[in-house]
């Protein structure tokens, strides 16, 4: 049996529709892709510095989905299946007022800029985790 652990629900400061979209993304990715190790909220929403919805350019929601692979091209190799899950979930939440951007990464995050990885580690909120966090994200 796989170990699943939700560390935190989507942030309470987000609107209900966006929170529902994020929760369904977590549920969809974790159930359809057993190699998902972690889903991390990062960026302005994670820091609670997002631009409000009544602005012409409200902040989007940034999620990093970490896969159990050392292959820096895992997002390309698994892209079609991951994008299918993303599209199916987003299609059920078209009314959500914030866009959700999902990035995919290997457990080493070697394919990402070290500054980006440091920001995710510093500001990121772990929304889903299976097993131990990859060392690059662990405290």
RABELUR-V374124 format. One record per pair of residues at least 4 apart in sequence whose C-alpha atoms are under 8 Angstrom apart, sorted by sequence separation. I is the first residue (numbers start at 0). J is the second residue. D is the distance in whole Angstrom. If there is no record, write none. Layout:
# RABELUR-V374124
i j d
I J D
I J D
This chain:
# RABELUR-V374124
i j d
9 13 8
13 17 7
14 18 6
15 19 6
16 20 6
17 21 6
18 22 6
19 23 6
20 24 6
21 25 6
22 26 6
23 27 6
24 28 6
25 29 6
26 30 6
27 31 6
28 32 5
29 33 6
40 44 8
41 45 5
42 46 6
43 47 6
44 48 6
50 54 7
52 56 8
53 57 7
69 73 8
72 76 6
73 77 6
74 78 5
77 81 6
78 82 6
79 83 6
80 84 6
81 85 6
82 86 6
83 87 6
84 88 6
85 89 6
86 90 6
87 91 7
88 92 7
89 93 6
104 108 6
105 109 7
109 113 8
111 115 7
112 116 6
113 117 6
114 118 6
115 119 6
116 120 6
117 121 6
118 122 6
119 123 5
128 132 7
132 136 6
133 137 6
13 18 6
27 32 8
28 33 8
40 45 6
41 46 7
43 48 5
44 49 5
52 57 5
68 73 7
73 78 8
105 110 8
111 116 7
118 123 7
132 137 6
29 35 6
43 49 5
50 56 7
51 57 5
52 58 8
104 110 7
11 18 8
28 35 7
50 57 5
51 58 7
66 73 8
104 111 8
10 18 7
49 57 7
50 58 5
108 116 7
9 18 5
49 58 5
49 59 8
9 21 7
9 22 7
25 38 7
8 22 7
44 58 7
43 58 7
44 59 8
120 135 8
44 60 6
120 136 5
43 60 8
44 61 8
119 136 8
120 137 8
42 60 8
120 138 8
41 60 8
42 61 6
116 135 8
40 60 8
41 61 6
116 136 8
40 61 6
41 62 6
40 62 5
41 63 7
39 62 5
40 63 6
38 62 7
39 63 5
38 63 6
39 64 6
37 63 8
38 64 5
107 133 7
37 64 6
38 65 6
106 133 6
107 134 8
108 135 7
36 64 8
37 65 5
107 135 6
35 64 7
36 65 6
37 66 7
74 103 6
106 135 8
35 65 6
36 66 5
74 104 6
35 66 5
36 67 6
73 104 7
74 105 8
34 66 6
35 67 6
73 105 6
34 67 5
71 104 7
72 105 8
34 68 8
71 105 6
10 45 8
12 47 8
70 105 6
69 105 6
71 107 8
60 97 7
62 99 7
64 101 7
66 103 7
68 105 5
69 106 6
71 108 7
59 97 5
60 98 6
61 99 6
62 100 6
63 101 6
64 102 6
65 103 6
66 104 6
67 105 6
68 106 6
69 107 6
71 109 6
72 110 8
58 97 7
59 98 5
60 99 5
61 100 5
62 101 5
63 102 5
64 103 5
65 104 5
66 105 5
67 106 6
68 107 8
71 110 5
57 97 7
59 99 6
60 100 6
61 101 6
62 102 6
63 103 6
64 104 6
65 105 6
66 106 6
59 100 7
61 102 8
63 104 7
65 106 6
65 108 8
52 96 7
52 97 8
32 81 8
28 81 8
31 84 8
28 84 7
27 84 7
24 85 7
27 88 7
24 88 6
23 88 7
20 88 7
20 89 7
36 106 8
20 92 6
20 95 7
16 92 7
46 122 6
41 118 8
42 119 8
45 122 6
46 123 8
16 94 7
17 95 5
21 99 8
41 119 6
45 123 6
16 95 5
17 96 7
45 124 6
16 96 7
17 97 6
39 119 8
42 122 7
41 122 6
42 123 7
41 123 4
40 123 5
41 124 6
39 123 6
40 124 5
39 124 6
40 125 6
39 125 5
40 126 7
38 125 6
39 126 6
37 125 7
38 126 6
39 127 7
37 126 8
38 127 5
37 127 5
38 128 7
36 127 8
37 128 4
36 128 6
37 129 6
36 129 5
35 129 7
36 130 7
37 132 7
36 132 7
36 133 8
25 126 8
25 127 7
7 124 8
9 126 7
7 125 7
8 126 6
6 125 6
7 126 5
6 126 5
7 127 7
5 126 6
6 127 6
5 127 5
6 128 7
4 127 6
5 128 6
4 128 6
3 128 7
4 129 6
3 129 5
4 130 8
2 129 6
3 130 7
2 130 6
